[in-house]
C-alpha cells in the first residue's frame, strides 16, 4: 500500500512540475551520441520530372532551393554529416535516391516537396510517413516537430499521414524504397502552391529558404543535436509520444467518410444568416467545410474546420456558421454543408431550407414588371423619371402623326384641284 501511494505521489509531483501538461516521450530512434548522425536530404523531382507547375511555379526548382537551405543550416550543428541526393538538375529514380542514402549509411532521409490539388481547393501542410513500425513512430515524432513549426508560421496542418498502395504497401516510392533498406524516410509537403491562402508562403526564394531552415531545426530537435555555432542544445529535448511496435493512431489512414453532418437554421441577425453546423468522424479529425446556397448545385471554397488539430486528433463537433447578406443571392436559400476529414473525404448535410428572408435581408431583384412595395426610393425615382419620359415620347408621336395627316390632306387637295382643272378644260373643248 505504501509503495502504491509513493508511486502515485511521484506521478502527481511530476505532473505538477510539468505545469499540468502531458510529459513528452523520449525519442524512439536510438542514436549513439559518440557516432555522427548521418542525414540525407532529397530535393523532390528533377530533370524531366518538373513536379507541379501550378501558379507559375516549378516544383523541382523550389525543392532544390529549400533543400540547399536545409543543408546549410543543418551543417552548422555538431556531430552531424549532411548529404544531398543530388545538386544538379537531373533525373533520379526513387530507388536510386534510397540506395544513395544506404551508401552513406543514413540515419534518416528527408524528401522535400510542395503540393497542389486537382481542383485547386486544398491548402495546408502535411508529412507522409511509413505505415511500418518502428518507422511509423520515427516519422510521427519528426512530423510533429516540423508541423508544429509550420502551424506557428500560420499554415493549416493537414497532419502526419500514411497511405497504402493497392498491394497494401506504403504508397509513396521514396518511403517504401528507403524502409526496404532499413532507412526511416518522410515526405514534407510544405504548402499548396496553387491555393491563394498558401501561395503567399512560397512566393519568393527567401521564403523557400526559410522553409529549409525550419526543416533543419526540426531535424536537430528530433536527433537531439547541439550547435556551438548557433548556441543551441537540443540534447535534452523530448519528442511527441509514440511507440515502436504499432502505428501511431493519429497517422492511421482513414478510407471512410465522416460519420454524420447536420445543419439547423438559427435565424437571420445583423444582416447575416446564422446556422448551427454539427459533424463527427470517429476515425480522423475534421479538417475543412464548405457550403452551398443552391441546394448542392455549387459549393463555395473550403474553409478550415474550427478547432481542428490533426496532431492530436481533436476538433469542434459543432460551430455557428454566419453567412453575410452580400453572399446570399437568393430570397429563399437552400443550404448544404460538406464536412471533410483529414483524408479529404466528405459527407453532405441535410438540406436546410431557410425561410423567406425578411425585408432587411431580401435581395433586390430587378423585374420588368416593377419593383413592388420593396422598391428603393432610387428605383421609384427612376420609374417616375421613366414615366415622364414616356409621356413626352407619346406627345411627340401624336404631333408627328398630325403633321403627317395634314401633309397627306394637302397633297390630296392639290391632286383634286389639278384633276378639276383638267376636267374643266376638257369640258370646254367638247362644248366648242
FENQUITA-V846979 format. One record per backbone hydrogen bond with DSSP energy under -1.0 kcal/mol. NH is the residue of the N-H (numbers start at 0). CO is the residue of the C=O. E is the energy in kcal/mol with one decimal. If there is no record, write none. Layout:
# FENQUITA-V846979
NH:CO:E  NH:CO:E
This chain:
# FENQUITA-V846979
4:0:-2.4  5:1:-2.4  6:2:-2.2  7:3:-2.4  8:4:-2.3  9:5:-2.1  10:6:-2.4  11:7:-2.6  12:8:-2.6  13:9:-2.4  14:10:-2.1  15:11:-2.1  16:12:-2.6  17:13:-1.3  18:15:-1.7  19:14:-2.4  24:238:-1.7  36:78:-2.2  38:80:-3.0  39:107:-2.3  40:82:-3.0  41:109:-3.3  43:111:-1.8  45:48:-3.0  48:45:-1.8  49:47:-1.2  56:53:-1.7  58:51:-2.4  59:49:-2.2  60:57:-1.0  61:57:-1.6  62:58:-3.0  63:59:-1.1  64:60:-1.8  65:61:-2.2  66:62:-2.7  67:63:-2.4  68:64:-1.5  69:65:-2.2  70:66:-2.6  71:67:-2.3  72:68:-2.2  73:69:-2.8  74:70:-1.8  75:72:-1.4  76:73:-1.5  77:225:-2.7  80:36:-3.3  82:38:-2.4  84:40:-2.1  89:87:-1.5  96:92:-1.8  97:93:-2.0  98:94:-2.5  99:95:-2.0  100:96:-1.9  101:97:-2.1  102:98:-2.1  103:99:-1.2  104:101:-1.5  105:100:-2.5  106:37:-3.1  108:183:-2.1  109:39:-2.7  110:185:-2.6  111:41:-2.8  112:187:-2.0  114:190:-3.0  124:155:-2.8  125:188:-2.0  126:158:-2.2  127:186:-2.2  128:160:-2.8  135:131:-1.6  137:133:-2.1  138:134:-2.7  139:135:-2.3  140:136:-2.2  141:137:-1.9  142:138:-3.1  143:139:-2.7  144:140:-1.0  145:141:-2.1  146:142:-2.4  147:143:-1.6  148:144:-1.5  149:145:-2.2  150:146:-2.1  151:147:-1.6  152:148:-1.4  154:149:-2.0  157:124:-3.6  160:126:-2.8  164:168:-2.8  167:164:-1.9  170:162:-2.6  175:171:-2.5  176:172:-3.3  177:173:-1.3  178:174:-2.6  179:175:-2.0  180:177:-1.0  181:178:-1.9  182:177:-2.5  185:108:-1.7  186:127:-2.1  187:110:-2.7  188:125:-2.6  189:112:-1.9  192:114:-2.7  197:194:-1.4  198:194:-2.8  200:197:-2.4  201:198:-1.4  207:203:-1.9  208:204:-2.5  209:205:-1.8  210:206:-1.7  211:207:-1.4  212:208:-2.1  213:209:-2.3  214:210:-2.3  215:211:-2.0  216:212:-2.2  217:213:-2.3  218:214:-2.3  219:215:-2.5  220:216:-2.2  221:217:-2.3  222:218:-2.3  224:219:-2.6  226:231:-3.1  230:226:-1.4  231:226:-1.3  233:224:-2.8  236:233:-1.8  238:24:-2.3  250:247:-2.1  251:248:-1.5  258:279:-1.2  259:279:-1.5  261:277:-3.3  263:275:-1.8  265:273:-2.8  266:273:-1.2  268:271:-1.6  271:268:-1.4  272:322:-2.7  273:266:-2.7  274:320:-2.4  275:263:-2.7  276:318:-2.9  277:261:-3.1  278:316:-2.2  279:259:-1.8  286:339:-3.1  287:339:-1.1  288:302:-1.9  289:337:-1.4  291:335:-2.8  294:333:-2.7  299:290:-2.3  302:288:-2.8  304:286:-2.7  307:304:-1.7  308:313:-3.1  312:308:-1.9  313:308:-1.3  315:305:-1.7  318:276:-2.0  320:274:-3.4  322:272:-2.4  324:270:-1.8  326:323:-1.6  327:324:-1.8  333:292:-1.9  334:351:-2.5  335:291:-1.8  337:289:-3.1  338:346:-2.2  339:287:-2.2  340:344:-2.6  341:284:-1.2  343:340:-2.1  346:338:-1.6  348:336:-2.0  351:334:-2.9  353:332:-2.1  356:330:-2.2  361:357:-2.3  374:371:-1.2  379:375:-2.4  380:376:-2.5  381:377:-2.1  382:378:-2.6  383:379:-2.6  384:380:-2.8  385:381:-2.1  386:382:-2.2  387:383:-2.4  388:384:-2.2  389:385:-2.1  390:386:-2.3  391:387:-2.2  392:388:-2.0  393:389:-2.1  394:390:-2.3  395:391:-2.1  396:392:-1.9  397:393:-2.1  398:394:-2.2  399:395:-2.1  400:396:-2.2  401:397:-2.6  402:398:-2.5  403:399:-2.1  404:400:-2.4  405:401:-2.7  406:402:-2.3  407:403:-2.3  408:404:-2.7  409:405:-2.3  410:406:-2.2  411:407:-2.3  412:408:-2.4  413:409:-2.4  414:410:-2.3  415:411:-2.7  416:412:-2.4  417:413:-2.3  418:414:-2.5  419:415:-2.6  420:416:-2.1  421:417:-2.3  422:418:-2.4  423:419:-2.3  424:420:-2.4  425:421:-2.2  426:422:-2.1  427:423:-1.8  428:424:-1.6  429:425:-2.1  430:426:-1.8  431:427:-2.0
